[in-house]
């Protein structure tokens, strides 16, 4: 039985590496998006932190629900306003 677990380990390692790469790629896209948003806000005279606060609310939503097992809350979307 140990051979089956050993053969699955490389697959799990590859899956984890691919997921980590996808996460890093998304973080980089979000970072670039924030930089562009800040530039637009500076040009227009808008509050550049407004978008940051919205993103923080979204992230906090997922932090809060992390420990919850309720199936009803699994796909609730945070209010981004």
KEVEXMAR-69055 format. One record per atom (N, C-alpha, C): residue in one letter; atom name; x, y, z. Coordinates in steps of 0.1 Angstrom, whole numbers, plus 5000, padded with zeros to 4 digits. Layout:
<node><r>A</r><a>CA</a><east>X</east><north>Y</north><up>Z</up></node>
...
This chain:
<node><r>X</r><a>N</a><east>5008</east><north>4988</north><up>5000</up></node>
<node><r>X</r><a>CA</a><east>5000</east><north>5000</north><up>5000</up></node>
<node><r>X</r><a>C</a><east>5009</east><north>5013</north><up>5000</up></node>
<node><r>X</r><a>N</a><east>5020</east><north>5012</north><up>5006</up></node>
<node><r>X</r><a>CA</a><east>5029</east><north>5024</north><up>5006</up></node>
<node><r>X</r><a>C</a><east>5033</east><north>5028</north><up>4992</up></node>
<node><r>X</r><a>N</a><east>5034</east><north>5019</north><up>4983</up></node>
<node><r>X</r><a>CA</a><east>5038</east><north>5022</north><up>4969</up></node>
<node><r>X</r><a>C</a><east>5027</east><north>5031</north><up>4963</up></node>
<node><r>X</r><a>N</a><east>5015</east><north>5029</north><up>4966</up></node>
<node><r>X</r><a>CA</a><east>5004</east><north>5038</north><up>4960</up></node>
<node><r>X</r><a>C</a><east>5006</east><north>5052</north><up>4966</up></node>
<node><r>X</r><a>N</a><east>5008</east><north>5053</north><up>4978</up></node>
<node><r>X</r><a>CA</a><east>5010</east><north>5066</north><up>4984</up></node>
<node><r>X</r><a>C</a><east>5023</east><north>5073</north><up>4978</up></node>
<node><r>X</r><a>N</a><east>5033</east><north>5066</north><up>4976</up></node>
<node><r>X</r><a>CA</a><east>5046</east><north>5071</north><up>4971</up></node>
<node><r>X</r><a>C</a><east>5043</east><north>5076</north><up>4957</up></node>
<node><r>X</r><a>N</a><east>5035</east><north>5069</north><up>4949</up></node>
<node><r>X</r><a>CA</a><east>5033</east><north>5073</north><up>4935</up></node>
<node><r>X</r><a>C</a><east>5024</east><north>5085</north><up>4934</up></node>
<node><r>X</r><a>N</a><east>5016</east><north>5087</north><up>4944</up></node>
<node><r>X</r><a>CA</a><east>5007</east><north>5099</north><up>4945</up></node>
<node><r>X</r><a>C</a><east>5014</east><north>5111</north><up>4949</up></node>
<node><r>X</r><a>N</a><east>5025</east><north>5110</north><up>4957</up></node>
<node><r>X</r><a>CA</a><east>5032</east><north>5121</north><up>4962</up></node>
<node><r>X</r><a>C</a><east>5037</east><north>5130</north><up>4951</up></node>
<node><r>X</r><a>N</a><east>5044</east><north>5125</north><up>4941</up></node>
<node><r>X</r><a>CA</a><east>5049</east><north>5134</north><up>4930</up></node>
<node><r>X</r><a>C</a><east>5037</east><north>5142</north><up>4923</up></node>
<node><r>X</r><a>N</a><east>5026</east><north>5135</north><up>4921</up></node>
<node><r>X</r><a>CA</a><east>5014</east><north>5142</north><up>4915</up></node>
<node><r>X</r><a>C</a><east>5009</east><north>5153</north><up>4924</up></node>
<node><r>X</r><a>N</a><east>5009</east><north>5150</north><up>4937</up></node>
<node><r>X</r><a>CA</a><east>5005</east><north>5161</north><up>4947</up></node>
<node><r>X</r><a>C</a><east>5015</east><north>5172</north><up>4947</up></node>
<node><r>X</r><a>N</a><east>5028</east><north>5169</north><up>4946</up></node>
<node><r>X</r><a>CA</a><east>5038</east><north>5180</north><up>4946</up></node>
<node><r>X</r><a>C</a><east>5036</east><north>5188</north><up>4933</up></node>
<node><r>X</r><a>N</a><east>5034</east><north>5182</north><up>4922</up></node>
<node><r>X</r><a>CA</a><east>5032</east><north>5189</north><up>4909</up></node>
<node><r>X</r><a>C</a><east>5019</east><north>5198</north><up>4910</up></node>
<node><r>X</r><a>N</a><east>5009</east><north>5192</north><up>4916</up></node>
<node><r>X</r><a>CA</a><east>4996</east><north>5200</north><up>4917</up></node>
<node><r>X</r><a>C</a><east>4998</east><north>5212</north><up>4926</up></node>
<node><r>X</r><a>N</a><east>5005</east><north>5210</north><up>4937</up></node>
<node><r>X</r><a>CA</a><east>5008</east><north>5221</north><up>4946</up></node>
<node><r>X</r><a>C</a><east>5017</east><north>5232</north><up>4940</up></node>
<node><r>X</r><a>N</a><east>5027</east><north>5228</north><up>4932</up></node>
<node><r>X</r><a>CA</a><east>5036</east><north>5237</north><up>4925</up></node>
<node><r>X</r><a>C</a><east>5028</east><north>5245</north><up>4915</up></node>
<node><r>X</r><a>N</a><east>5019</east><north>5238</north><up>4908</up></node>
<node><r>X</r><a>CA</a><east>5011</east><north>5245</north><up>4898</up></node>
<node><r>X</r><a>C</a><east>5001</east><north>5255</north><up>4904</up></node>
<node><r>X</r><a>N</a><east>4996</east><north>5251</north><up>4916</up></node>
<node><r>X</r><a>CA</a><east>4987</east><north>5260</north><up>4923</up></node>
<node><r>X</r><a>C</a><east>4994</east><north>5272</north><up>4928</up></node>
<node><r>X</r><a>N</a><east>5006</east><north>5270</north><up>4933</up></node>
<node><r>X</r><a>CA</a><east>5014</east><north>5281</north><up>4938</up></node>
<node><r>X</r><a>C</a><east>5018</east><north>5291</north><up>4927</up></node>
<node><r>X</r><a>N</a><east>5021</east><north>5285</north><up>4916</up></node>
<node><r>X</r><a>CA</a><east>5025</east><north>5294</north><up>4904</up></node>
<node><r>X</r><a>C</a><east>5013</east><north>5302</north><up>4900</up></node>
<node><r>X</r><a>N</a><east>5001</east><north>5296</north><up>4899</up></node>
<node><r>X</r><a>CA</a><east>4989</east><north>5303</north><up>4896</up></node>
<node><r>X</r><a>C</a><east>4986</east><north>5314</north><up>4906</up></node>
<node><r>X</r><a>N</a><east>4988</east><north>5311</north><up>4918</up></node>
<node><r>X</r><a>CA</a><east>4985</east><north>5321</north><up>4929</up></node>
<node><r>X</r><a>C</a><east>4995</east><north>5333</north><up>4927</up></node>
<node><r>X</r><a>N</a><east>5008</east><north>5330</north><up>4925</up></node>
<node><r>X</r><a>CA</a><east>5018</east><north>5340</north><up>4923</up></node>
<node><r>X</r><a>C</a><east>5014</east><north>5349</north><up>4911</up></node>
<node><r>X</r><a>N</a><east>5010</east><north>5342</north><up>4900</up></node>
<node><r>X</r><a>CA</a><east>5006</east><north>5350</north><up>4888</up></node>
<node><r>X</r><a>C</a><east>4994</east><north>5359</north><up>4891</up></node>
<node><r>X</r><a>N</a><east>4984</east><north>5354</north><up>4898</up></node>
<node><r>X</r><a>CA</a><east>4973</east><north>5363</north><up>4901</up></node>
<node><r>X</r><a>C</a><east>4977</east><north>5374</north><up>4910</up></node>
<node><r>X</r><a>N</a><east>4985</east><north>5372</north><up>4920</up></node>
<node><r>X</r><a>CA</a><east>4990</east><north>5383</north><up>4929</up></node>
<node><r>X</r><a>C</a><east>4997</east><north>5393</north><up>4921</up></node>
<node><r>X</r><a>N</a><east>5005</east><north>5389</north><up>4911</up></node>
<node><r>X</r><a>CA</a><east>5012</east><north>5399</north><up>4903</up></node>
<node><r>X</r><a>C</a><east>5002</east><north>5407</north><up>4894</up></node>
<node><r>X</r><a>N</a><east>4992</east><north>5400</north><up>4889</up></node>
<node><r>X</r><a>CA</a><east>4982</east><north>5408</north><up>4881</up></node>
<node><r>X</r><a>C</a><east>4975</east><north>5418</north><up>4890</up></node>
<node><r>X</r><a>N</a><east>4971</east><north>5414</north><up>4902</up></node>
<node><r>X</r><a>CA</a><east>4964</east><north>5423</north><up>4911</up></node>
<node><r>X</r><a>C</a><east>4973</east><north>5434</north><up>4915</up></node>
<node><r>X</r><a>N</a><east>4986</east><north>5432</north><up>4917</up></node>
<node><r>X</r><a>CA</a><east>4995</east><north>5442</north><up>4921</up></node>
<node><r>X</r><a>C</a><east>4996</east><north>5452</north><up>4909</up></node>
<node><r>X</r><a>N</a><east>4998</east><north>5448</north><up>4897</up></node>
<node><r>X</r><a>CA</a><east>4998</east><north>5457</north><up>4886</up></node>
<node><r>X</r><a>C</a><east>4985</east><north>5465</north><up>4884</up></node>
<node><r>X</r><a>N</a><east>4974</east><north>5458</north><up>4887</up></node>
<node><r>X</r><a>CA</a><east>4961</east><north>5465</north><up>4886</up></node>
<node><r>X</r><a>C</a><east>4960</east><north>5476</north><up>4896</up></node>
<node><r>X</r><a>N</a><east>4965</east><north>5473</north><up>4908</up></node>
<node><r>X</r><a>CA</a><east>4965</east><north>5484</north><up>4919</up></node>
<node><r>X</r><a>C</a><east>4974</east><north>5495</north><up>4915</up></node>
<node><r>X</r><a>N</a><east>4985</east><north>5493</north><up>4909</up></node>
<node><r>X</r><a>CA</a><east>4994</east><north>5504</north><up>4905</up></node>
<node><r>X</r><a>C</a><east>4988</east><north>5512</north><up>4894</up></node>
<node><r>X</r><a>N</a><east>4981</east><north>5506</north><up>4885</up></node>
<node><r>X</r><a>CA</a><east>4974</east><north>5514</north><up>4874</up></node>
<node><r>X</r><a>C</a><east>4963</east><north>5522</north><up>4881</up></node>
<node><r>X</r><a>N</a><east>4955</east><north>5516</north><up>4890</up></node>
<node><r>X</r><a>CA</a><east>4944</east><north>5523</north><up>4896</up></node>
<node><r>X</r><a>C</a><east>4949</east><north>5535</north><up>4904</up></node>
<node><r>X</r><a>N</a><east>4961</east><north>5533</north><up>4911</up></node>
<node><r>X</r><a>CA</a><east>4966</east><north>5545</north><up>4918</up></node>
<node><r>X</r><a>C</a><east>4970</east><north>5556</north><up>4909</up></node>
<node><r>X</r><a>N</a><east>4976</east><north>5553</north><up>4897</up></node>
<node><r>X</r><a>CA</a><east>4980</east><north>5563</north><up>4888</up></node>
<node><r>X</r><a>C</a><east>4967</east><north>5570</north><up>4883</up></node>
<node><r>X</r><a>N</a><east>4957</east><north>5563</north><up>4879</up></node>
<node><r>X</r><a>CA</a><east>4945</east><north>5569</north><up>4874</up></node>
<node><r>X</r><a>C</a><east>4939</east><north>5578</north><up>4885</up></node>
<node><r>X</r><a>N</a><east>4939</east><north>5574</north><up>4898</up></node>
<node><r>X</r><a>CA</a><east>4933</east><north>5582</north><up>4909</up></node>
<node><r>X</r><a>C</a><east>4941</east><north>5594</north><up>4910</up></node>
<node><r>X</r><a>N</a><east>4954</east><north>5593</north><up>4909</up></node>
<node><r>X</r><a>CA</a><east>4963</east><north>5605</north><up>4911</up></node>
<node><r>X</r><a>C</a><east>4960</east><north>5615</north><up>4900</up></node>
<node><r>X</r><a>N</a><east>4958</east><north>5610</north><up>4887</up></node>
<node><r>X</r><a>CA</a><east>4955</east><north>5619</north><up>4876</up></node>
<node><r>X</r><a>C</a><east>4942</east><north>5626</north><up>4878</up></node>
<node><r>X</r><a>N</a><east>4932</east><north>5618</north><up>4883</up></node>
<node><r>X</r><a>CA</a><east>4918</east><north>5623</north><up>4884</up></node>
<node><r>X</r><a>C</a><east>4915</east><north>5630</north><up>4897</up></node>
<node><r>X</r><a>N</a><east>4925</east><north>5629</north><up>4906</up></node>
<node><r>X</r><a>CA</a><east>4922</east><north>5636</north><up>4919</up></node>
<node><r>X</r><a>C</a><east>4913</east><north>5628</north><up>4929</up></node>
<node><r>X</r><a>N</a><east>4912</east><north>5615</north><up>4926</up></node>
<node><r>X</r><a>CA</a><east>4904</east><north>5606</north><up>4934</up></node>
<node><r>X</r><a>C</a><east>4912</east><north>5600</north><up>4945</up></node>
<node><r>X</r><a>N</a><east>4905</east><north>5594</north><up>4955</up></node>
<node><r>X</r><a>CA</a><east>4912</east><north>5587</north><up>4966</up></node>
<node><r>X</r><a>C</a><east>4918</east><north>5574</north><up>4962</up></node>
<node><r>X</r><a>N</a><east>4931</east><north>5573</north><up>4962</up></node>
<node><r>X</r><a>CA</a><east>4937</east><north>5560</north><up>4957</up></node>
<node><r>X</r><a>C</a><east>4935</east><north>5549</north><up>4967</up></node>
<node><r>X</r><a>N</a><east>4931</east><north>5552</north><up>4979</up></node>
<node><r>X</r><a>CA</a><east>4929</east><north>5541</north><up>4989</up></node>
<node><r>X</r><a>C</a><east>4916</east><north>5534</north><up>4988</up></node>
<node><r>X</r><a>N</a><east>4906</east><north>5540</north><up>4981</up></node>
<node><r>X</r><a>CA</a><east>4893</east><north>5535</north><up>4980</up></node>
<node><r>X</r><a>C</a><east>4893</east><north>5520</north><up>4975</up></node>
<node><r>X</r><a>N</a><east>4901</east><north>5518</north><up>4964</up></node>
<node><r>X</r><a>CA</a><east>4902</east><north>5505</north><up>4958</up></node>
<node><r>X</r><a>C</a><east>4908</east><north>5495</north><up>4968</up></node>
<node><r>X</r><a>N</a><east>4919</east><north>5500</north><up>4975</up></node>
<node><r>X</r><a>CA</a><east>4926</east><north>5491</north><up>4984</up></node>
<node><r>X</r><a>C</a><east>4916</east><north>5487</north><up>4995</up></node>
<node><r>X</r><a>N</a><east>4908</east><north>5496</north><up>5000</up></node>
<node><r>X</r><a>CA</a><east>4898</east><north>5493</north><up>5010</up></node>
<node><r>X</r><a>C</a><east>4888</east><north>5483</north><up>5006</up></node>
<node><r>X</r><a>N</a><east>4884</east><north>5484</north><up>4993</up></node>
<node><r>X</r><a>CA</a><east>4874</east><north>5474</north><up>4988</up></node>
<node><r>X</r><a>C</a><east>4881</east><north>5460</north><up>4987</up></node>
<node><r>X</r><a>N</a><east>4893</east><north>5460</north><up>4983</up></node>
<node><r>X</r><a>CA</a><east>4901</east><north>5447</north><up>4982</up></node>
<node><r>X</r><a>C</a><east>4902</east><north>5441</north><up>4996</up></node>
<node><r>X</r><a>N</a><east>4905</east><north>5450</north><up>5006</up></node>
<node><r>X</r><a>CA</a><east>4907</east><north>5445</north><up>5020</up></node>
<node><r>X</r><a>C</a><east>4894</east><north>5439</north><up>5025</up></node>
<node><r>X</r><a>N</a><east>4882</east><north>5445</north><up>5021</up></node>
<node><r>X</r><a>CA</a><east>4870</east><north>5440</north><up>5026</up></node>
<node><r>X</r><a>C</a><east>4867</east><north>5426</north><up>5020</up></node>
<node><r>X</r><a>N</a><east>4871</east><north>5424</north><up>5007</up></node>
<node><r>X</r><a>CA</a><east>4869</east><north>5411</north><up>5001</up></node>
<node><r>X</r><a>C</a><east>4878</east><north>5401</north><up>5007</up></node>
<node><r>X</r><a>N</a><east>4891</east><north>5404</north><up>5010</up></node>
<node><r>X</r><a>CA</a><east>4900</east><north>5395</north><up>5016</up></node>
<node><r>X</r><a>C</a><east>4895</east><north>5392</north><up>5031</up></node>
<node><r>X</r><a>N</a><east>4891</east><north>5402</north><up>5038</up></node>
<node><r>X</r><a>CA</a><east>4886</east><north>5400</north><up>5051</up></node>
<node><r>X</r><a>C</a><east>4874</east><north>5391</north><up>5052</up></node>
<node><r>X</r><a>N</a><east>4865</east><north>5391</north><up>5041</up></node>
<node><r>X</r><a>CA</a><east>4854</east><north>5383</north><up>5040</up></node>
<node><r>X</r><a>C</a><east>4858</east><north>5368</north><up>5040</up></node>
<node><r>X</r><a>N</a><east>4869</east><north>5365</north><up>5033</up></node>
<node><r>X</r><a>CA</a><east>4874</east><north>5351</north><up>5032</up></node>
<node><r>X</r><a>C</a><east>4881</east><north>5347</north><up>5044</up></node>
<node><r>X</r><a>N</a><east>4888</east><north>5357</north><up>5051</up></node>
<node><r>X</r><a>CA</a><east>4894</east><north>5354</north><up>5064</up></node>
<node><r>X</r><a>C</a><east>4884</east><north>5350</north><up>5074</up></node>
<node><r>X</r><a>N</a><east>4873</east><north>5357</north><up>5074</up></node>
<node><r>X</r><a>CA</a><east>4862</east><north>5355</north><up>5084</up></node>
<node><r>X</r><a>C</a><east>4855</east><north>5341</north><up>5082</up></node>
<node><r>X</r><a>N</a><east>4853</east><north>5338</north><up>5070</up></node>
<node><r>X</r><a>CA</a><east>4845</east><north>5326</north><up>5067</up></node>
<node><r>X</r><a>C</a><east>4854</east><north>5313</north><up>5067</up></node>
<node><r>X</r><a>N</a><east>4867</east><north>5315</north><up>5068</up></node>
<node><r>X</r><a>CA</a><east>4877</east><north>5304</north><up>5067</up></node>
<node><r>X</r><a>C</a><east>4873</east><north>5293</north><up>5077</up></node>
<node><r>X</r><a>N</a><east>4869</east><north>5296</north><up>5089</up></node>
<node><r>X</r><a>CA</a><east>4866</east><north>5286</north><up>5099</up></node>
<node><r>X</r><a>C</a><east>4852</east><north>5281</north><up>5098</up></node>
<node><r>X</r><a>N</a><east>4844</east><north>5286</north><up>5090</up></node>
<node><r>X</r><a>CA</a><east>4830</east><north>5283</north><up>5089</up></node>
<node><r>X</r><a>C</a><east>4828</east><north>5271</north><up>5080</up></node>
<node><r>X</r><a>N</a><east>4820</east><north>5261</north><up>5084</up></node>
<node><r>X</r><a>CA</a><east>4817</east><north>5250</north><up>5075</up></node>
<node><r>X</r><a>C</a><east>4803</east><north>5250</north><up>5069</up></node>
<node><r>X</r><a>N</a><east>4796</east><north>5261</north><up>5071</up></node>
<node><r>X</r><a>CA</a><east>4782</east><north>5262</north><up>5066</up></node>
<node><r>X</r><a>C</a><east>4782</east><north>5262</north><up>5051</up></node>
<node><r>X</r><a>N</a><east>4775</east><north>5253</north><up>5045</up></node>
<node><r>X</r><a>CA</a><east>4774</east><north>5252</north><up>5031</up></node>
<node><r>X</r><a>C</a><east>4766</east><north>5264</north><up>5025</up></node>
<node><r>X</r><a>N</a><east>4758</east><north>5270</north><up>5033</up></node>
<node><r>X</r><a>CA</a><east>4750</east><north>5282</north><up>5029</up></node>
<node><r>X</r><a>C</a><east>4759</east><north>5294</north><up>5027</up></node>
<node><r>X</r><a>N</a><east>4770</east><north>5295</north><up>5034</up></node>
<node><r>X</r><a>CA</a><east>4779</east><north>5306</north><up>5033</up></node>
<node><r>X</r><a>C</a><east>4791</east><north>5304</north><up>5023</up></node>
<node><r>X</r><a>N</a><east>4792</east><north>5292</north><up>5018</up></node>
<node><r>X</r><a>CA</a><east>4804</east><north>5289</north><up>5009</up></node>
<node><r>X</r><a>C</a><east>4805</east><north>5298</north><up>4997</up></node>
<node><r>X</r><a>N</a><east>4794</east><north>5302</north><up>4991</up></node>
<node><r>X</r><a>CA</a><east>4795</east><north>5310</north><up>4979</up></node>
<node><r>X</r><a>C</a><east>4790</east><north>5324</north><up>4981</up></node>
<node><r>X</r><a>N</a><east>4788</east><north>5328</north><up>4993</up></node>
<node><r>X</r><a>CA</a><east>4783</east><north>5342</north><up>4995</up></node>
<node><r>X</r><a>C</a><east>4794</east><north>5352</north><up>4990</up></node>
<node><r>X</r><a>N</a><east>4790</east><north>5362</north><up>4984</up></node>
<node><r>X</r><a>CA</a><east>4799</east><north>5372</north><up>4979</up></node>
<node><r>X</r><a>C</a><east>4799</east><north>5384</north><up>4988</up></node>
<node><r>X</r><a>N</a><east>4810</east><north>5390</north><up>4991</up></node>
<node><r>X</r><a>CA</a><east>4811</east><north>5401</north><up>5000</up></node>
<node><r>X</r><a>C</a><east>4805</east><north>5413</north><up>4993</up></node>
<node><r>X</r><a>N</a><east>4800</east><north>5423</north><up>5001</up></node>
<node><r>X</r><a>CA</a><east>4795</east><north>5435</north><up>4996</up></node>
<node><r>X</r><a>C</a><east>4807</east><north>5444</north><up>4993</up></node>
<node><r>X</r><a>N</a><east>4810</east><north>5447</north><up>4981</up></node>
<node><r>X</r><a>CA</a><east>4822</east><north>5455</north><up>4977</up></node>
<node><r>X</r><a>C</a><east>4820</east><north>5470</north><up>4978</up></node>
<node><r>X</r><a>N</a><east>4808</east><north>5474</north><up>4982</up></node>
<node><r>X</r><a>CA</a><east>4805</east><north>5489</north><up>4982</up></node>
<node><r>X</r><a>C</a><east>4811</east><north>5495</north><up>4995</up></node>
